Structure formats: C-alpha cells, structure tokens
Amino acid sequence: MRPACEAVVVGASAGGVEALLTVFGHLPPAFELPVVVVLHLPERRPSELPMVLERRLRRPVQEARDKAPVERGLIYVAGPSYHLSIEQDRSFSLSLEPRVHFSRPSIDLLFDSAADAYGPALTGVLMTGASEDGARGLAAIRQAGGRTVVQDPAEAKIATMPEAALALFRPDHILTLHGIGKLLADLETGTC
C-alpha cells in the first residue's frame, strides 16, 4: 500500500501554461500539498508565471528560492536560468549545472531530486512539451515507489514529452488534463 502523499512535482514545456491552469483549476481551495513546477522558460528574462498563475487560480504561487523550505499549501515554480532541486531536508536548491535537453531549469533534475527526497510519498506529473526532458526523471519517481502520471499524448498540445515517458515505461496513469486535475484533488484524502 502506498503512503500518504507529501508532495507533487509537475513538468511541462510548450503549451504548459494552459495545461497548468486547467489542472490546477481542479484543486480545492484548501489543497495543502506542496506542488513544485518546472515549465521551460526563456532564460535571462524575469518570469511572470507565478503572478499569472496566482491571479488566475486565486491561490498562493511563488518562485522557488534557494535554501527555502518546501512548505505545504503553496505552488512553487522554477525561475528561469537555474536548475531547481529538492534536497533531503526538503528545501530547495538552485544551480547552474549544464543544461539537460537544452533546458535550464530541467524537469529531469527536479524529478530525480524529488524522488530521492520523498520516495513513495511523491506524485510526479509530466504534460505537454517539445523535448524529452522529464521522461527519465518520471521513471526515477516510479523506481522510488512514487505515483507517475502522464498526460494523454492525444490531448497534449505537443506530444513529444508524454510520448518520451511512455517509450521508457508504463506510468500509473495516462490521463487528460481534467483527469490529472481530479486525481491531484483527491491526493490529500487518499494515498500517493
């Protein structure tokens, strides 16, 4: 039996803003799990993603900061130009390591570190995108015993990212965006 869920990590690229708004629109107002998002962003420009998500979703959203603890009830987004990782003490770490799949921040690096920190108490979600970033990291979540969710490639704006994950392994769930939103909304009342 799976343990109670303690965190959710989400990765997306092209088409990701609309996907995030759809998925997070299903979360109840009192949703308490921390959600950490990597969305591929242009480098060297400030991101307006936290403000856009917070305004549209009417829930707290902030850019993850180096050494800050991962707190319940918040949606965190990776800022541009830095990789985002979660340390064993469940705090954030930013780095300038080389790009992964031409991206920094990298979904794979976030997912790998979160799998190490949370193990089976983690849910990972990979959605629309035009690269293979995230597929290997989602497989690491599965290997650590966490729950894995892939957006149905037939629904994705760009199916490369979900298809890359499906080429590596069979996730626990292949769902539409609405299905992903409903699954996440139910995580607090059930197991991860």
C-alpha positions in Angstrom: 0.0 0.0 0.0 1.2 3.5 -0.9 2.0 6.0 1.9 0.1 9.3 2.2 1.2 11.8 -0.4 3.6 14.5 0.8 4.3 16.4 -2.4 3.6 16.8 -6.1 6.1 17.7 -8.9 4.9 18.8 -12.4 6.8 19.2 -15.6 5.7 20.8 -18.9 7.0 22.9 -21.8 5.2 24.1 -24.9 1.5 24.5 -24.2 2.3 24.2 -20.5 0.7 27.4 -19.1 -2.8 26.4 -20.4 -2.2 22.9 -19.1 -1.2 24.1 -15.7 -4.3 26.4 -15.4 -6.6 23.5 -16.4 -5.0 21.0 -14.0 -4.7 23.4 -11.0 -8.2 24.7 -11.6 -9.5 21.4 -10.2 -7.7 21.8 -6.8 -9.9 22.6 -3.9 -9.3 25.9 -2.1 -7.9 24.2 0.9 -5.4 22.0 -1.0 -2.5 21.6 1.3 0.1 19.5 -0.6 3.1 21.4 -1.9 3.2 21.5 -5.7 6.6 22.2 -7.5 6.5 23.0 -11.2 9.2 23.2 -13.8 7.9 24.9 -17.0 10.6 25.5 -19.7 11.0 29.3 -19.8 13.2 31.7 -21.8 16.5 32.4 -20.0 17.7 35.8 -18.7 14.2 37.3 -18.5 12.2 37.6 -15.3 9.3 35.1 -15.2 5.7 36.3 -14.8 4.4 32.8 -14.4 3.9 33.0 -10.6 1.9 36.2 -11.0 -0.2 34.7 -13.8 -0.9 31.5 -12.0 -1.7 33.2 -8.7 -4.1 35.7 -10.3 -5.9 33.1 -12.4 -6.0 30.4 -9.8 -6.6 32.6 -6.7 -4.1 30.6 -4.6 -0.6 31.2 -3.4 2.1 30.7 -6.0 5.7 31.7 -5.7 9.1 31.2 -7.4 11.2 28.7 -5.5 14.1 30.3 -3.7 17.5 28.7 -2.9 17.6 27.1 0.6 13.9 27.9 1.3 11.9 25.0 2.8 9.2 23.3 0.8 6.0 24.4 2.6 2.5 22.9 2.4 -0.3 24.8 0.7 1.9 26.5 -1.9 2.5 26.1 -5.6 6.2 26.7 -6.4 7.6 27.4 -9.9 11.2 27.2 -11.0 12.6 30.5 -12.1 14.4 31.0 -15.4 18.2 30.2 -15.9 18.6 27.9 -12.8 18.0 24.3 -12.2 15.7 23.6 -9.3 16.3 20.6 -7.0 14.8 19.4 -3.7 17.3 18.4 -1.0 17.0 15.6 1.5 15.9 18.1 4.2 13.1 19.1 1.8 14.5 22.6 1.0 15.1 24.0 -2.5 18.5 24.2 -4.2 19.3 26.3 -7.3 22.2 25.5 -9.5 23.9 26.4 -12.8 24.8 22.9 -13.9 24.8 22.3 -17.7 21.5 22.3 -19.5 19.6 19.0 -19.8 17.9 18.5 -23.1 18.8 22.1 -23.9 16.9 23.3 -20.8 17.7 25.0 -17.5 15.6 24.5 -15.4 15.4 20.8 -16.2 12.4 18.7 -15.4 14.6 15.6 -15.1 16.7 17.2 -12.4 13.7 18.3 -10.3 12.1 14.9 -10.6 15.3 13.0 -9.8 15.9 15.1 -6.7 12.3 14.9 -5.5 12.3 11.1 -5.9 15.3 11.0 -3.6 13.8 13.3 -1.1 10.2 11.9 -1.0 10.4 8.3 -2.3 7.0 6.7 -2.4 5.3 9.8 -0.9 5.7 11.7 -4.2 3.4 12.1 -7.2 5.0 13.2 -10.5 3.1 14.6 -13.5 4.5 15.1 -17.0 2.5 17.0 -19.5 2.7 18.7 -22.9 6.1 19.6 -24.3 8.5 19.5 -27.3 11.5 17.7 -25.8 12.3 14.5 -23.9 13.0 16.3 -20.6 11.1 14.8 -17.8 10.8 11.2 -19.1 13.9 9.9 -17.3 13.0 11.8 -14.1 9.5 10.4 -14.1 10.9 6.9 -14.4 13.1 7.7 -11.4 9.9 8.6 -9.4 8.4 5.3 -10.4 11.6 3.5 -9.4 11.5 5.2 -6.0 7.9 3.9 -5.5 6.1 7.2 -6.2 3.0 7.6 -8.4 3.5 8.6 -12.0 1.1 10.4 -14.2 1.4 11.3 -17.9 -0.9 13.5 -19.9 -2.6 11.6 -22.7 -0.4 12.3 -25.8 -3.6 12.5 -28.0 -4.7 15.6 -25.9 -1.3 17.3 -25.5 -0.6 20.4 -27.5 2.8 18.9 -28.3 3.0 15.2 -27.6 6.9 14.7 -27.6 7.3 14.9 -23.8 4.4 12.5 -22.9 5.5 10.1 -25.7 9.1 10.1 -24.4 7.9 8.9 -21.0 5.6 6.3 -22.5 8.6 4.9 -24.5 10.5 4.4 -21.3 7.9 2.8 -19.0 4.2 2.3 -18.3 3.1 5.0 -15.8 0.4 4.5 -13.2 -1.9 6.8 -15.1 -2.3 8.2 -18.6 -5.0 10.9 -18.2 -6.4 14.0 -19.8 -5.8 17.4 -18.1 -9.1 17.2 -16.4 -8.4 13.7 -15.2 -5.0 14.8 -13.8 -6.7 17.7 -12.0 -9.2 15.4 -10.4 -6.5 12.9 -9.4 -4.5 15.6 -7.7 -7.5 17.0 -5.9 -8.1 13.5 -4.4 -4.5 13.0 -3.2 -5.0 14.6 0.2 -7.8 12.3 1.1 -6.0 9.1 -0.1 -2.7 7.6 -0.7 0.0 8.8 -3.0 
